Amino acid sequence: MRADLIKEPTGQYKFASAAILVDPQTLVTNRQSYGLLDYLGDIGGLIDALRYLTMIIFSPYFNFNYQNSLLKSLFRSRSE
């Protein structure tokens, strides 16, 4: 025997239900991003941080050029 789910909503054949509630209030979220350069600028170390970062990136290139110039000066051929 089948239960009438309109008269008795807790009948044995009920397996799912959904309720849709409309809320007239609107939730607005504002988001801001805060980057590493902004943080370093706020603490006052932006210029120093960029200088150290540049030194770290370019130090292998400068060391190679320095060692290359030393080797050239040590093993320069002499013309007599």
C-alpha positions as CSV (number, residue, x, y, z in Angstrom):
1,M,0.0,0.0,0.0
2,R,1.4,3.3,-1.0
3,A,1.5,6.3,1.4
4,D,0.1,9.6,0.4
5,L,3.1,11.9,0.7
6,I,1.1,15.1,0.5
7,K,-1.0,14.2,3.6
8,E,1.7,12.4,5.4
9,P,5.2,13.8,4.4
10,T,7.0,11.3,6.5
11,G,5.7,8.3,4.6
12,Q,7.9,5.3,3.9
13,Y,8.6,6.1,0.3
14,K,10.1,9.5,0.9
15,F,13.8,9.4,0.2
16,A,14.8,13.0,-0.5
17,S,13.4,16.6,-0.1
18,A,14.6,20.0,-1.0
19,A,13.6,23.4,0.4
20,I,14.5,26.6,-1.4
21,L,14.5,29.7,0.8
22,V,14.8,33.2,-0.8
23,D,16.6,35.7,1.4
24,P,16.2,39.3,0.4
25,Q,19.5,40.3,2.0
26,T,22.6,40.4,-0.2
27,L,26.1,39.5,1.0
28,V,28.8,41.6,-0.6
29,T,32.5,40.6,-0.2
30,N,35.3,42.9,-1.1
31,R,38.7,41.4,-1.6
32,Q,42.1,43.0,-1.8
33,S,45.4,41.3,-2.7
34,Y,48.6,42.1,-0.8
35,G,51.8,41.2,-2.6
36,L,55.3,40.7,-1.5
37,L,56.5,44.0,-3.0
38,D,53.7,45.8,-1.1
39,Y,54.7,44.2,2.1
40,L,58.4,45.1,1.6
41,G,57.4,48.6,0.7
42,D,55.3,48.9,3.9
43,I,58.2,47.8,6.1
44,G,60.6,50.1,4.4
45,G,62.9,47.6,2.8
46,L,61.8,47.5,-0.8
47,I,65.0,49.0,-2.2
48,D,67.3,46.8,-0.1
49,A,65.2,43.7,-0.9
50,L,65.4,44.4,-4.7
51,R,69.1,45.1,-4.5
52,Y,69.7,41.7,-2.7
53,L,67.5,39.9,-5.1
54,T,69.4,41.4,-8.0
55,M,72.7,40.4,-6.4
56,I,71.5,36.8,-6.0
57,I,70.3,36.5,-9.5
58,F,73.3,38.1,-11.2
59,S,76.1,36.9,-9.0
60,P,76.9,33.8,-11.0
61,Y,77.3,35.9,-14.1
62,F,79.6,38.4,-12.4
63,N,81.7,35.6,-10.8
64,F,82.2,34.0,-14.2
65,N,83.3,37.2,-15.8
66,Y,85.7,37.9,-12.9
67,Q,87.2,34.4,-13.1
68,N,87.4,34.7,-16.8
69,S,89.4,37.9,-16.6
70,L,91.7,36.5,-14.0
71,L,92.4,33.5,-16.2
72,K,93.1,35.7,-19.2
73,S,95.6,37.8,-17.2
74,L,97.4,34.7,-15.8
75,F,97.7,32.8,-19.1
76,R,98.3,35.7,-21.6
77,S,100.6,34.7,-24.4
78,R,103.7,36.8,-24.6
79,S,104.9,38.0,-28.0
80,E,108.7,38.4,-28.1
